[in-house]
Structures are given as C-alpha cells and as structure tokens.
Amino acid sequence: MTVHNPWRDDFPALRREIDGQVISYLDNAATTLKPRPVIQAVTEYYETNGANIHRGKHRLSEEASDAYETSRTMIARYIGAAANEVVLVRNTSEALNLVASGLDLGPDAYVVGALDAHHSQILPWRRVGRLDLTRVDAHGRLDRDHFRTLLRGRPQVVALTHCSNVTGVIHPVEELISEVRAACDATIVLDAAQFLPHQRINVHALDVDFMAFSMHKMLGPTGVGCLFGQSELLAKLRPLSVGGGMVDWVDLDGSVDRRIPFKFEAGTPAIASVIGCAAAIRYLEVLDASKRHQHAEELCTALVGGAIARPGVRLIGPPNETDRIALVTLHLENGVPAGEVARMLSDSYGFMVRSGHMCAQPLVTELAGGETLRVGAYLYNDVAEIEGFYRALDELLSWMAPEMEMGANR
Amino acid sequence: MTDSSIFEDVREEIAYAFDNTVFFREHMQAGRLRPEDIKDPEDFRRIPPTSKVHYRRNFPAGVLAKGYTLTSPNVMRFQSSGTSGDRLNSAILSYDLARRQATGLGVNRRFDELWRPGGRPKICRFAPPNCSDVECATGFSSLADRTLPDGTLVLTVAHDLLATPEWQIVKALDEIEVYQPDLLVVDPTHFAFLTRWTRRLERKITSPRKLHIVCGYTLMTRVARRQIEEFVGQEVPIGDMIGMSELGYLGFECHHGRRHINNVDFYVEFIRDNKPVEKGEVGELYVTTIDDRLIPRIRYATGDHFTPLGNSCECGSDLPVVRIEGRATHMIRLQDDRIVTPGAVDSVVGDPPWMDLYQLEQDRTGTCTFRYVPNTRAQASDGAALQARLADALAPNNVRLEAMDYISCERSGKFQPCISRIPAEGSQ
C-alpha cells in the first residue's frame, strides 16, 4: 500500500508491521493513535518528574501541577470555555455519569435522548429518570417532529449526541438547542466524543449546559475524559466521588468542598495522560484547517462511495456525504459474520476495523438487525487505504458468499 | 504404510499445493524449487518450513486450494486464540477432521466402542472460552446457542478459571446432565477444576451413556490427571489428545498410556537446527498433510516439541511413540543454556497428592517461581522435597515456591502450567 500523507510519519504505531505486513488503522472512532509529541510529553513527565500534583510544596510537585493545569487551560481554550469549567475525569462515560447523578433529579425526572446515542448517553439517564429516545429515520437522521413532540413533555434534561458513532451523522445541534430553549428549561447535555475530534466547538456560542468528550479520541492519551459545564451549573452539581483532593477542609463534623472544577476530581488523576493532552491540543491547533477539511471530505467520499458501490454490503447511515464524519458502518449481507470478517481483515490484510454493536445496541439492532463492521478514518489515513480496505473486503466476501454465488475464477 | 509409499503421498501433496494454492507456489518459487525437484526426504528438507504466520497472513485467498471457498460443503471455519496470542483464522474439511480423529483414537482400545456404525457420539466440550468459537463465557447464551453445527455442546466457561462463579459451574453440571454425552472433550486443567467444584457441591458428572474423556488444548499435568482419574474412576476411559485447531488430531494416548503421533494422515518430522533429531532427542514437530484438498500444509512447523521414542509399544499400534515436551514459547531457558521443557517440569513435579494446580513462571531475569494451589491434604513440610527437586532441575537458576489460593489464566482462558518470559531461541 502506498500512502502519501503529511501527518502519517508523526504516528510511530503506523510504522509497525504485523506478520511482515504494514498495518492500516481504521478504528479511529474507538480511539485514535498518538502522535510522537504526545508520546514524548507522557514519557518526559515520567523520565524527569513523576511527582503527584496539587498538594505538594516541593519543586517537582509544583512543576507537575503547572503542566497539569496548563493542559486544562489548553483544553478549555480549544472549546471556548474558562479553565474552571473543564472537569478532568477518566472518559466520556464518567463525565456523563457525573452529570446524570449530580443533577439530583427526582425519581420521575423526564429525560429526552436519542436512539442513536452511545450507551454512555443512554444508561446514566435511564438510571436516574424516565428516558424517551427520539427516533431516527432509516438513514440515522433525527426525526425532528418526534423530537419536538417529546419536548412538549417538558423534560428536565435533554441528552443530545452531536455525532453518531454508528452512522457518522452530525446532528444540527445548534438548531436542536434553540428548539429546546424555546420549548422548555431543560438542562442540555451534549455528548461530543465523536464530533470534537473532527471539528472545533465553542461551547458558549453553542449555548450548551454540559458537554462531554474524550481526549483519547482526538490524539490524546487514554484515561482522560472532559466535562465542560457552565460555571454556575457546575457549582450546583453534586460530585460523583468524594475523598482526597476535592476538599478544602475536613473535621469531625463535616467538610468543605473545593471550588469547581476541583471538587469533582477526587484522588490522584492520570497526571501523565493529562499532561500529554496539551501536546495533543497543540498538534491539532497547528494543523492547516482547510487542508484538513478537504482531506476529511475526500476520506468521507471514499468511504461512502465505496459502501454504496458494492453488493453484499449495506450502509448503515445516509447514502451521501452531507453532515457526516469520515466513518461508515456496514452490515454484511447473506449472514456473513462481521466479527469473523474483522479478524480476517486484520490478520490477512492488515486493516484494523471494529465489529459488533458499537456500544449503541438499540440503534444497531433497529437499523442493521445485528452485528456490523465500522470503518472510521482520521487525519493520518488516506483514500488509498480506504480503497485497499474495500478491495480486501470484496475479496473476503467472495470467499464467504453462499456457494451458488461463487465466482467463476475459483 | 511403507516409508516410500507415504513419501509418494507427500510428493502428491506438494504438487497439489503448488498447483492449487498461491502461497505455496510462491513459497517454492522463492526457494527456486519445483515439485519435481523433491524426490526423497533429503530433497524435501530443502523446502523452507511453513508456519502459522504464513497461514494467518494468507488466509483465505492464498492458502485455500482452487475450487474451494469458505462456504463450500463440509468446510468448517474457525478462529483459534492460539497459544500466547498467536491466533489463527482457518478452515478444515469436516471429513479430514474425522479421518484424523479416527486414526488418533484408533490407538486406544478403550475408545473403540465410542463410534458405532450409523451412530455419532454426543460430544460435550469444556475448554477455554476462546477455543470454543461460540460465546460461552457470558450468562446470556442458551444451550441451543452453544450447540455447534455438528451437534457438539460447548459448556459455559469463564475466562479466568479459578475466578469462575458458582452459577457458571452449576450451569455446566446441569447441562451435562441434560445433554447426556458419550464424550467429554476437555482441557484437563479446566476439568480438574470442575471435578473439585463438583465434589464441593456434592454433585456428580455422569451420563446414562458410557462416558469417555478426551483431554486436549493444554498440557495434561499429572496433577490434573490424578484428580480426573480419582473423580471419574477406572471405568471411564481417559485419553490425552495431541492436536491443533487447524489440523485436528495429531496423535493420541494409547490404552497403555503412551502418546502416539499420527503418521498416517500426516508426514511427520522432528526437527532441531534444521535437521531431524535422533530417537530420544527433543525436536519440533513439522507436519505435512496427506490428501488435504482444502488447505494443504507442507513442512508446517507446529511450534510443539516432542521426543520421539521409537515405534514399539505394547498396545500394538505402529504409530510412533513420543513424549510431549511442550511449546517453545513455554520452555524454561537456564543460565547455562540448557532448556527445560514443560514436559520435563511436569516429570519433576510428579503427582503430589497435596497439590491441585501449579504453574512455573520464569521472569525476565531468569528466576523461576513455582506457584501452586495446595489442597486439604497439604502438610507444612510438603514443599521441601519438591523445592529440592526443582532446584536441582533448574540449577543454576534460582527457584522459589509460593503457595497460593489463586493463579490467573492467560487472557484467552488457557491455563499454562509452565511459562517463560525469556522464550527459547527459535520460538515464534
């Protein structure tokens, strides 16, 4: 496979060969690979420091605290927030659980969500309230009429998903938020885990109350999720965990929580990973936005076009490139098992793609009826890789098709 | 079958693989070889060995013979976890599997009544979950979900054997009762664990049919065997199978307790340093399939090591007798460059009645830790003699003993009795 990509060389994992074969990483909706500056930042912390943050007066602790808080500031700046509005947790799931549990909703709290949400934007709300999911059409676009109908039930929370991790559809979140604001006074909680790696967001311009995302899906290390919350709302949110580091004072009668965002960050965090996030943000910030946008469009066209063009494959999502990221989910026809195909794509051809229900089982069951194959591209991928992926898939499907459809060349 | 007649079969297999598979033709061409160059065993050894890597990388397009697809009649597909992550996607013709199984079991008279004309034994499998090709490790699957197309029932098994919850054990025992098998195909370590739990739960493992037990997947330690034999009694035949997912039965234990290699359906070589080993020396098993129309394999380096012990056995079988030594990746490498195989370790450990399970682990520094799970028969002084034997066998490396109540499995669910972090040279 020949690829010419200005960013590819920055990702050392892509130099790896397995069984003498170059790998092609197309599982970017699950997590992205890490560029060298991120790896160096993490390594440098362990090689030159390694101390704990915030509660030490010694030099190493102060340096580590500075680096840690610099990361928070950079993440906040990237989304147009103030630093105290960004809570650093483990992942998007934890961020959403923190909001769901911390709002102190009553047992009958009504929550409106969407069918194409990730499990982490469904299950926390189902646990604390009465959740209704907005329907999607056959291509995964939100049924706007149904959404408006559900809003008439005056939900306390509207849990939105900016971009589906199954269909790749980018929902018109600005319009949805306007509709919510006009219809009720619900708290709006946005899952941006799939969207933010591809396009920037200004949280205040968007007028969202809470927004969750994961740095590992946007070149950062694993173990860092972020929760943005408008400061006055964060101040009212109840912490999910209590313990060391989140209190200013503890005596035998009680305790006084620290200010936001620290009151949500009990215990020692993933210091090295958070420090690595600053390098990820720096990497993203200096990318040529127009070049990146054009590249993403080319990848999207190759992915969607490839899916539409071939028999034996059904695209789960819109049959066009409008308002979507460079991601396709495929249902394999004729009962061809997606998991088995994913293993062979990996071991025989070097293509790393995901199979299964994508942590969005209600949607996948509704649109695909069973397991699927997901191909998610990112900036270090190339159209040639997508074409190579489809050639490999074609070849595999020809070996796995029912006997009567066997090609004459065998 | 004479050596010359089986070598003619090998030559036919080479010609078939060359004419019908892309990978093997290119493999031969890379070595500037053509099938007609291979006239005798010496020529044959000019063919570079093939390995799991080749068959993984080239599956299916490069290794399936012309005329077949993965949905052709009698093609059984599978995905094996492999040992220590060396996984494989592959396929096998069901009748080749049956043929090799019949040859293997043919060395053991106690298994004769298992196959009767017109009948097929009911098989129940209790093995590491990643070896099963069905979702057996969660509580969601039903008995029907875990019944394979050939009727074999796969019992539910946890990935971490010693952490198996009680409900899962009860479910396995209930399903054996309902299914009424003729044959239990088990991993010996897993099955020994099941027998311990069955006693604790005051249950039985029985069937109205005559029960047989075939052990495979990992090395059958004497400790595991003793527990299985004590539990099922003398009436139940137990046989140790030598096998690989991609090949089926490579051999079996005869009714005199010796392991025989199947040299009827395979041409076998025991190789060290690219040369055949002498009787009594450890060598890696290379196999060449005979009459495999789907995925012919030529000089396939299995990664499993054996000591050939000759052809004579009181059981009457002509199949070569071997001692199982284990996989290269599991061998202990000592500072003086000696290599101690898992089979040799098991001989040193023997069958102490006070032990339920053991694992010898060599770390990167070369130090060996022998962890074991003692049972209620254990006395404080029991470890001393074993410690002395192990120290002697593993000298000059250090070895220490640790009594545990838990030892973890590898992620695939397999439990290896012997693992080394500094694998022997030539291991894959």
Boltz contact constraints between the chains, C-beta under 6 A:
constraints:
  - contact:
      token1: [A, 19]
      token2: [B, 53]
      max_distance: 6.0
  - contact:
      token1: [A, 19]
      token2: [B, 57]
      max_distance: 6.0
  - contact:
      token1: [A, 343]
      token2: [B, 79]
      max_distance: 6.0
  - contact:
      token1: [A, 343]
      token2: [B, 89]
      max_distance: 6.0
  - contact:
      token1: [A, 344]
      token2: [B, 89]
      max_distance: 6.0
  - contact:
      token1: [A, 347]
      token2: [B, 56]
      max_distance: 6.0
  - contact:
      token1: [A, 347]
      token2: [B, 89]
      max_distance: 6.0
  - contact:
      token1: [A, 348]
      token2: [B, 59]
      max_distance: 6.0
  - contact:
      token1: [A, 395]
      token2: [B, 61]
      max_distance: 6.0
  - contact:
      token1: [A, 399]
      token2: [B, 60]
      max_distance: 6.0
  - contact:
      token1: [A, 399]
      token2: [B, 69]
      max_distance: 6.0
  - contact:
      token1: [A, 399]
      token2: [B, 70]
      max_distance: 6.0
  - contact:
      token1: [A, 400]
      token2: [B, 70]
      max_distance: 6.0
  - contact:
      token1: [A, 402]
      token2: [B, 71]
      max_distance: 6.0
  - contact:
      token1: [A, 403]
      token2: [B, 71]
      max_distance: 6.0
  - contact:
      token1: [A, 406]
      token2: [B, 69]
      max_distance: 6.0
